[in-house]
Amino acid sequence: MNDTEIVSHTYELLRKMRAEQQDMRLEMQDMKVRLAAIEEHMQGTVTNLMRLNAKEDRVDERLARIERRLELREGRDAD
């Protein structure tokens, strides 16, 4: 293999490596976008769970008041 062939072969390898690197960059950008979407979805899910828990707490409080008024609680549950 002479010098020209070595240079040509090296150049071809570097070109392939650059193309693969560009593909990897594009894939990483896509992954970042997808990860951001997942994070946003998870944040929304957590927010909704917090709202549901707060609503459940309010319902529990109302139910406890109703039970007290109707004298439905027994034993030490009756506050």
NORWO-V903177 format. One record per residue. N is the residue number from 1. PSI is psi in radians with two decimals (* if undefined). NEAR is the number of other C-alpha atoms within 12 Angstrom. D_CENTER is the distance of its C-alpha to the mean C-alpha in Angstrom with 1 decimal. Layout:
n:N psi:PSI near:NEAR d_center:D_CENTER
n:N psi:PSI near:NEAR d_center:D_CENTER
//
This chain:
n:1 psi:2.17 near:8 d_center:53.7
n:2 psi:3.10 near:8 d_center:54.9
n:3 psi:-0.69 near:9 d_center:53.2
n:4 psi:-0.73 near:10 d_center:52.4
n:5 psi:-0.68 near:11 d_center:50.6
n:6 psi:-0.80 near:12 d_center:48.7
n:7 psi:-0.76 near:13 d_center:47.5
n:8 psi:-0.78 near:14 d_center:46.7
n:9 psi:-0.75 near:15 d_center:44.7
n:10 psi:-0.76 near:14 d_center:42.9
n:11 psi:-0.75 near:14 d_center:42.1
n:12 psi:-0.73 near:14 d_center:40.8
n:13 psi:-0.77 near:14 d_center:38.5
n:14 psi:-0.64 near:14 d_center:37.2
n:15 psi:-0.75 near:14 d_center:36.5
n:16 psi:-0.73 near:14 d_center:34.6
n:17 psi:-0.70 near:14 d_center:32.5
n:18 psi:-0.71 near:14 d_center:31.8
n:19 psi:-0.74 near:14 d_center:30.7
n:20 psi:-0.67 near:14 d_center:28.4
n:21 psi:-0.71 near:14 d_center:27.0
n:22 psi:-0.73 near:14 d_center:26.4
n:23 psi:-0.73 near:14 d_center:24.7
n:24 psi:-0.67 near:14 d_center:22.4
n:25 psi:-0.79 near:14 d_center:21.7
n:26 psi:-0.73 near:14 d_center:20.8
n:27 psi:-0.69 near:14 d_center:18.5
n:28 psi:-0.71 near:14 d_center:16.7
n:29 psi:-0.75 near:14 d_center:16.5
n:30 psi:-0.75 near:14 d_center:15.0
n:31 psi:-0.68 near:14 d_center:12.4
n:32 psi:-0.74 near:14 d_center:11.6
n:33 psi:-0.77 near:14 d_center:11.4
n:34 psi:-0.70 near:14 d_center:9.2
n:35 psi:-0.72 near:14 d_center:6.7
n:36 psi:-0.70 near:14 d_center:7.2
n:37 psi:-0.71 near:14 d_center:7.0
n:38 psi:-0.75 near:14 d_center:3.6
n:39 psi:-0.75 near:14 d_center:3.1
n:40 psi:-0.72 near:14 d_center:6.1
n:41 psi:-0.77 near:14 d_center:5.7
n:42 psi:-0.70 near:14 d_center:4.3
n:43 psi:-0.73 near:14 d_center:7.0
n:44 psi:-0.69 near:14 d_center:9.3
n:45 psi:-0.78 near:14 d_center:9.1
n:46 psi:-0.73 near:14 d_center:10.1
n:47 psi:-0.77 near:14 d_center:12.6
n:48 psi:-0.69 near:14 d_center:14.0
n:49 psi:-0.71 near:14 d_center:14.5
n:50 psi:-0.74 near:14 d_center:16.2
n:51 psi:-0.74 near:14 d_center:18.4
n:52 psi:-0.70 near:14 d_center:19.3
n:53 psi:-0.73 near:14 d_center:20.3
n:54 psi:-0.72 near:14 d_center:22.4
n:55 psi:-0.72 near:14 d_center:24.0
n:56 psi:-0.71 near:14 d_center:24.8
n:57 psi:-0.74 near:14 d_center:26.4
n:58 psi:-0.70 near:14 d_center:28.5
n:59 psi:-0.73 near:14 d_center:29.6
n:60 psi:-0.74 near:14 d_center:30.5
n:61 psi:-0.77 near:14 d_center:32.6
n:62 psi:-0.73 near:14 d_center:34.3
n:63 psi:-0.72 near:17 d_center:35.1
n:64 psi:-0.72 near:20 d_center:36.5
n:65 psi:-0.73 near:18 d_center:38.7
n:66 psi:-0.79 near:15 d_center:39.9
n:67 psi:-0.70 near:17 d_center:40.8
n:68 psi:-0.79 near:18 d_center:42.7
n:69 psi:-0.67 near:13 d_center:44.6
n:70 psi:0.02 near:12 d_center:45.6
n:71 psi:0.82 near:15 d_center:46.3
n:72 psi:-0.25 near:15 d_center:44.1
n:73 psi:2.54 near:16 d_center:42.8
n:74 psi:2.76 near:12 d_center:44.9
n:75 psi:-2.48 near:9 d_center:45.5
n:76 psi:-0.11 near:7 d_center:43.5
n:77 psi:-0.43 near:12 d_center:40.6
n:78 psi:1.90 near:15 d_center:43.1
n:79 psi:* near:13 d_center:42.5
//
